[in-house]
Each structure stands twice: as structure tokens, then as C-alpha cells.
């Protein structure tokens, strides 16, 4: 299928004979909004125009539940293929969609993270505590479903799919059949729809997905890395990518994603993780829940990050924290609660 380019050049950006940077994105309103934010920043940093290239992914085409489609990666593979075959120069993903296994020949960075919490969007201003007994709550996320059931076992959790508007209509539209839906707060904020949020769910009640609220800006490694002393193929893009990376976000999501990797879990498993950097301390808490919400376990930890050592060593410390927390969860019996190593892997 031939992707459709969409110019998003801003006033004052370079034009004329300057080659545009082609940014691959899913075509949904949320994806193009997120990609547009990155495109604007790339234009500011490079002085080059940026055009969006819409790419359809497996998750956009197929209509089953995310778990039945293979979970992690269904929104990612087509974008990565477009990067590798040269149809685009940059791809923007929601970080929580990325498999934890590194992709050969590709590198991503993480701009500053938005609010990672989940958002309850309910009729009549209801909150999780005030939803009526037997109320119907919609989500397509096994993680959200399990933790909602753990907090309110009297609620009925309904599996739903669709774009943000479609899901909101299930609870707030004129033909609503649900009492509430749960979405990522960051996505609603980027779309300018926070007025529909009746409660931002505390991370102690519903732990977010690893990487939730963060974007991954992915490029071909050869374009931004020097090879045998030669400059990178796209030096202006290399510098821009370096400047886009936000250190506290990078360390937090490295720890969160390391939990997921050690547990061998994807989005079909109800695993939540949330890390924060305060001063030179990285703190992490992770939750594994039974799918039916009948039981859940939580583990946390922290590590100190020295400012005087190499960045890759600090990154390794963040990863080690995630592995340590995951090891404690496994020792506590996490595999008994949730489908971990049996989670469908990312498709090649």
C-alpha cells in the first residue's frame, strides 16, 4: 500500500530545495496529533520541513481484541518496516506499544513524558468509587481491566476497541451503553479532551502500562551514529534526536520496560509499572494482577544515580532496578497470577 504524505510544515520553516524529513505515523487522530508535536519540534531543531507519512498497521486493520491480535507490536511493525525500507526517516510511537526486544538497525529516544495515569471518563461525573454496583466499564486493556476489577469487583468490565471518539461515545454519547470507559490521560490531553475526564486514577489503584504517557521517536541507527569515524548520514537529524531525549523520562521508562522484559510479558498480561526520578534517586513500583482481579501483588525498589558516571552506566542501573523488581515478583509467584511467558510474542 502506498502511504499518503501530509505536510505539516510550520510558518518560518525551511522550504524550497531543502529535502523534508519524512515522519511515519499511524493515521488516527491521536497518532497524527502526537506525531505533529514531534514534527514541529524537529522543524525547530533542524530548520527543515517535516511531512507526515500515514502508515496503516495491523492494529488499525484488524478488529479483534488487542490480546487476540498478538498484543504488543500490532501498532508498530508496519511503521518499523517503513523506516527500514526508506519510506520514512522518523517514526513516532506510543512507547507502551513498543516491544521490549530491541529492533535491529533502529534507535529510539524518549521526549519528556506526559501524565502517565489512566483516566476514568464516566457519565454524570461519576468516579471509580461512586459508580453504581453492577456498572459497566469499558476498556481494551487487560491491565486496566484486572486492576479495575480488583478495586471494584462488583463492576462489569467490557472489552472494547476503537478510536478515542468511538470509545468515549460508548459512555458519554447519545446512545451510550456503558457507564464509563478508561483511557490514557496523556492521549486525551494531547487531543485537548481532558474535559471528559471525571477521575485521573491514582497510580496506587491502577498502575499504568510501562512507558505510558511517553512517546518513542525512532530512526535508523545508521542515520544518527558515526561509523568508523565517518559522520552520521543525517547529522542535523542526529543532533535533533539527541536533543529530543529527556533523561528522567528515559531512565524511568527503561526501568519500567525492564520489568516487562524480565517477566516476558506483553500487553496481553495485566502488568503495571511506574517509575519516577527525584534528584538522583530512581524509584519503581510494579503490579501483577490476576486477569479476573481476584488477586494482585506489588513490589517496589529504588536506586541512586550518580551524576559523574557515563550515561550508559546510569541506563544499566535503571535496567537493573527493573530486573530486580521483576525477580521479586517472580519469587512471589507472579507467574501463578498472570499469563507471562505464554504471552504471544511480537511478530517478525
Secondary structure, 3 states (H helix, E strand, C coil): CCCEEEECCCCCCCCCCCCCEEEEECCCHHHHHHHHHHHHHHHHHHCCCEEEEECCCHHHHCCCCCCCCCCCCCCCHHHHHHHHCCCCCEEEEEHHHCCCCCCCCEEEECCCCCCCCEEEEEHHHCCCCCCCCCCEEEECCHHHHHHHHHHCCCCEEEECCCCHHHHHHHHHCCCCCCCEEEEEHHHHHHCCCHHHCCEECCCCCCCCCCCCCCEEEEEEHHHHCCECCECCCCHHHHHHHHHHCCHHHHHHHHHHHHHHHHHCCCCCCCEEEEEEEECCEEEEEEEEECCCCCCEEEEEEEEECCCCCCHHHHHHHHHHHHHHHHHHHHHCCHHHHCCCCCCCCCCC
